[in-house]
């Protein structure tokens, strides 16, 4: 089998240029370990910060080289979480949705690589400024939180910026990538690998309710929406500029466009939302996947997903290399 080898695979000492997204509440130790065992790099989702849960997930992943990711603005409220996690010797720490500067020195001193996920060119400049080892260009197609840039322009723009100002930094693309075509396309756009969320959210190892997995298998790429209502219902104060991509359902139909009323009703609607999510209700709570849903037809082991993606990408790139022009 042909293998894609480049600066990312050599830097991370992995077989395939694929990193799993540190999806809050879904990317636990089992998923991260499975991705790493399959030749990628698995990241545990640090989310909003739960030290006991993080310890448990690193125990689950014991024996595999894994990393971790944090929601940066939330980490600033409990910086000791990073100190505790670094004792587990993660390969890399990903910082997303906030200023990475307060944490970079501690990560480097612990011997871990710094990954900065970026949603705008200003974010890319911030990542360059702190000397990030890996910079993720997250596109609007992604599930969960993000912003508005599309892959076809954002990834090459970021690639050009790094080539001119930070040639040692490695670019990774995220958002809408669910198979080998997406990996091959990302490489052609100037990235050296991909960060995969939705496709691995739909894996056997992900900490996702069975009814939510059923929902993604049935969904097309049209069935998502970018919205703030999920955070309003959960009473989580996300910074302006970031929205969440989730499945369209009864909850989004009821509240999207009525954000002011939801805020006024949060004391009542918040507990209802949390109960619905705990019960796996796919209609009355957020189902966290992106536009790649339309490319997913089954819930599969993470190892199969990684191997298929890598094999298909290598085949497509080889076929492209062998093309002739009239």
C-alpha positions in Angstrom: 0.0 0.0 0.0 1.3 3.4 -0.9 1.9 5.7 2.1 1.9 9.5 2.1 5.0 10.7 3.8 5.7 14.4 4.4 6.9 16.8 7.1 3.8 16.3 9.2 4.2 12.5 9.4 7.9 12.9 10.1 7.4 15.5 12.8 4.7 13.6 14.6 6.3 10.2 13.9 3.0 8.9 12.4 2.2 6.8 9.3 -0.6 8.9 7.9 -1.0 12.7 7.9 -4.3 12.5 9.8 -5.0 14.0 13.3 -8.3 13.4 15.1 -10.1 16.5 16.3 -10.3 16.9 20.1 -14.1 17.1 20.1 -15.5 18.0 23.5 -17.4 15.2 25.1 -16.9 12.9 22.1 -13.1 12.5 21.7 -12.1 10.4 24.7 -9.1 8.1 25.3 -10.5 5.2 23.3 -10.9 7.2 20.1 -7.6 9.0 20.5 -5.8 5.7 21.1 -7.5 4.0 18.2 -6.5 6.8 15.8 -2.9 6.7 17.0 -2.8 2.9 16.7 -4.1 3.2 13.1 -1.2 5.5 12.2 -2.6 8.9 12.8 -2.4 11.1 15.9 -5.3 11.0 18.3 -6.3 14.0 20.4 -8.3 13.8 23.6 -10.9 16.6 23.9 -10.2 18.7 26.9 -13.4 20.7 26.2 -14.4 23.1 29.0 -12.2 21.4 31.5 -12.9 18.4 33.8 -9.7 17.1 35.5 -11.2 13.8 36.6 -12.5 13.1 33.2 -9.2 13.9 31.6 -7.3 11.7 33.9 -9.7 8.8 33.1 -9.3 9.3 29.4 -5.5 9.4 29.5 -5.7 6.2 31.5 -7.9 4.6 28.8 -5.4 5.7 26.1 -2.4 4.4 28.1 0.2 2.8 25.8 -0.5 5.0 22.9 1.0 8.3 21.9 -1.8 10.8 22.0 -2.3 14.5 22.4 -5.0 16.8 23.9 -6.9 19.9 22.8 -8.4 22.7 24.8 -11.0 25.5 24.3 -8.5 28.2 25.0 -10.8 30.9 26.4 -12.2 28.3 28.9 -8.7 27.0 29.8 -7.8 30.5 31.0 -10.3 30.1 33.8 -8.6 26.9 35.0 -5.0 27.0 33.8 -4.0 24.2 36.3 -5.8 21.8 33.9 -2.9 22.3 31.4 -0.3 21.7 34.1 -2.0 18.5 35.2 -2.4 17.2 31.6 1.2 17.9 30.7 2.3 15.5 33.4 0.7 12.8 31.2 3.3 13.6 28.5 1.0 14.3 25.5 2.7 14.5 22.1 1.0 17.8 21.3 -1.5 20.3 22.8 -4.0 22.0 20.6 -5.3 25.4 21.5 -8.5 26.7 19.8 -10.8 29.7 20.1 -8.7 32.1 22.0 -5.3 33.7 22.5 -2.6 31.0 22.8 0.0 33.2 24.3 -0.6 32.4 28.0 0.1 28.7 27.5 2.7 28.2 24.8 5.8 28.4 27.0 4.5 25.8 29.5 3.6 23.5 26.6 7.0 23.8 25.1 8.8 23.4 28.4 7.0 20.1 28.8 8.3 18.9 25.5 5.0 18.9 23.7 4.3 20.4 20.3 2.0 23.4 20.0 -1.0 23.2 17.7 -3.0 26.3 17.1 -6.4 26.0 15.4 -7.3 29.1 13.4 -10.5 30.3 11.9 -9.3 33.6 10.3 -6.1 35.0 8.9 -5.7 37.1 12.0 -5.7 33.9 14.0 -3.0 32.5 11.7 -0.9 35.6 12.4 -1.3 35.0 16.2 -0.2 31.4 15.7 2.9 32.6 13.7 3.6 35.1 16.4 3.8 32.4 19.1 5.8 30.0 16.9 3.2 27.3 16.7 4.5 24.0 15.3 1.3 23.1 13.6 -1.4 25.5 12.4 -4.9 24.2 11.7 -7.0 26.1 9.1 -10.5 25.3 10.3 -13.1 25.8 7.6 -16.8 26.7 8.0 -17.9 23.2 6.9 -16.7 21.8 10.2 -19.1 20.5 12.9 -19.1 22.1 16.3 -17.7 25.6 16.9 -16.0 27.6 14.1 -16.4 30.7 11.9 -17.0 31.5 8.3 -14.1 30.8 6.0 -14.4 28.2 3.2 -11.7 25.6 2.5 -11.0 26.5 -1.1 -9.7 29.9 -0.2 -8.7 29.7 3.4 -6.3 26.8 3.2 -4.2 28.1 0.3 -4.2 31.6 1.7 -2.9 30.3 5.0 -0.4 28.2 3.1 0.9 31.2 1.3 1.2 33.2 4.5 3.2 30.4 6.2 5.5 30.0 3.2 6.3 33.7 3.4 6.6 34.2 7.2 6.8 30.8 9.0 8.1 28.2 6.6 8.9 25.7 9.4 5.3 25.7 10.6 3.1 22.8 9.4 -0.3 23.5 7.9 -3.3 21.2 8.5 -6.8 21.6 7.1 -10.0 20.9 9.0 -13.7 21.0 8.2 -15.6 18.9 5.7 -13.0 16.2 5.3 -14.4 12.7 5.6 -12.6 10.5 3.1 -9.5 10.2 1.0 -10.7 12.7 -1.5 -10.8 15.3 1.2 -7.3 14.4 2.4 -5.9 14.5 -1.2 -7.6 17.8 -1.8 -6.2 19.4 1.4 -2.7 18.4 0.3 -3.3 19.9 -3.1 -4.4 23.1 -1.5 -1.1 23.4 0.4 -1.8 21.6 3.7 0.4 18.8 4.9 -2.4 16.9 6.6 -5.9 17.0 7.9 -7.7 17.3 11.3 -10.8 15.1 11.1 -13.8 15.7 13.4 -17.2 14.7 12.0 -16.1 11.4 10.3 -14.5 10.2 13.6 -17.4 11.5 15.6 -19.2 8.9 13.6 -16.9 6.1 14.8 -17.4 3.2 17.1 -15.0 4.6 19.7 -16.5 8.1 19.9 -18.4 8.9 23.1 -21.6 9.7 21.2 -25.1 8.5 21.9 -26.4 5.7 19.7 -29.4 7.9 18.6 -27.0 10.7 17.5 -25.0 8.2 15.5 -28.2 7.0 13.8 -29.0 10.7 13.0 -25.8 11.3 11.2 -26.1 8.1 9.1 -29.5 9.3 7.9 -28.4 13.0 7.3 -27.2 14.8 4.2 -24.8 17.7 4.1 -27.8 20.0 3.8 -29.1 19.2 7.3 -26.8 21.4 9.5 -27.0 25.0 10.6 -24.6 27.5 12.2 -26.2 29.0 15.3 -25.6 30.4 18.7 -28.7 28.9 20.4 -27.0 25.8 21.7 -24.6 27.9 23.8 -27.5 30.1 24.9 -29.4 27.1 26.1 -26.4 25.7 27.9 -25.6 29.1 29.3 -22.0 28.9 28.0 -20.6 32.4 27.2 -18.8 31.8 23.9 -17.0 34.8 22.4 -18.5 36.7 19.6 -17.5 35.5 16.1 -17.9 31.8 16.8 -21.0 29.8 16.1 -21.8 26.1 16.4 -22.6 23.9 13.4 -25.2 21.3 14.5 -27.9 19.2 12.9 -31.2 20.9 12.0 -33.9 19.6 14.3 -36.9 20.6 16.3 -34.7 22.5 18.8 -33.1 24.6 16.0 -36.4 25.2 14.3 -37.9 26.4 17.6 -35.2 28.8 18.6 -32.9 29.8 15.8 -33.8 33.4 15.0 -35.4 33.8 18.4 -32.2 34.1 20.4 -33.4 37.0 22.6 -36.4 35.0 23.7 -34.3 31.9 24.4 -32.0 34.1 26.6 -35.0 35.3 28.6 -36.2 31.7 29.0 -32.8 30.1 29.7 -33.6 29.3 33.3 -36.4 27.0 32.1 -35.0 25.9 28.7 -31.5 25.2 29.9 -32.5 22.2 32.2 -34.8 20.9 29.4 -32.0 21.0 26.9 -29.5 19.3 29.3 -32.0 16.5 30.0 -32.7 16.0 26.3 -28.9 15.8 25.6 -28.3 13.3 28.4 -31.1 11.1 27.0 -29.7 11.3 23.5 -32.8 13.0 22.1 -31.8 13.9 18.6 -34.7 16.4 18.1 -34.5 18.5 21.3 -30.8 18.9 21.8 -27.8 19.6 19.6 -26.4 16.8 17.4 -22.8 17.9 16.8 -21.8 17.1 13.3 -20.7 19.1 10.2 -21.4 19.1 6.4 -19.4 15.9 6.0 -22.5 14.1 7.3 -23.5 13.5 3.7 -20.4 11.5 3.1 -21.0 9.1 6.0 -23.0 5.9 5.5 -22.1 3.9 8.5 -20.6 4.0 12.0 -17.2 2.2 11.7 -14.1 1.5 13.8 -11.7 4.5 13.8 -8.9 2.2 12.5 -11.0 1.4 9.3 -11.8 5.1 8.8 -8.1 6.1 9.0 -6.9 3.3 6.7 -9.6 3.9 4.1 -8.9 7.6 4.1 -5.1 7.2 3.8 -5.4 4.5 1.1 -7.9 6.4 -1.0 -5.9 9.6 -0.8 -2.6 7.9 -1.8 -4.4 6.3 -4.8 -5.9 9.6 -5.9 -2.6 11.5 -5.6 -0.9 8.7 -7.6 -3.5 8.9 -10.3 -3.1 12.6 -10.5 0.6 12.3 -10.7 0.2 10.0 -13.7 -2.2 12.2 -15.6 -1.2 13.5 -18.9 -2.1 16.9 -20.5 -3.1 17.2 -24.2 
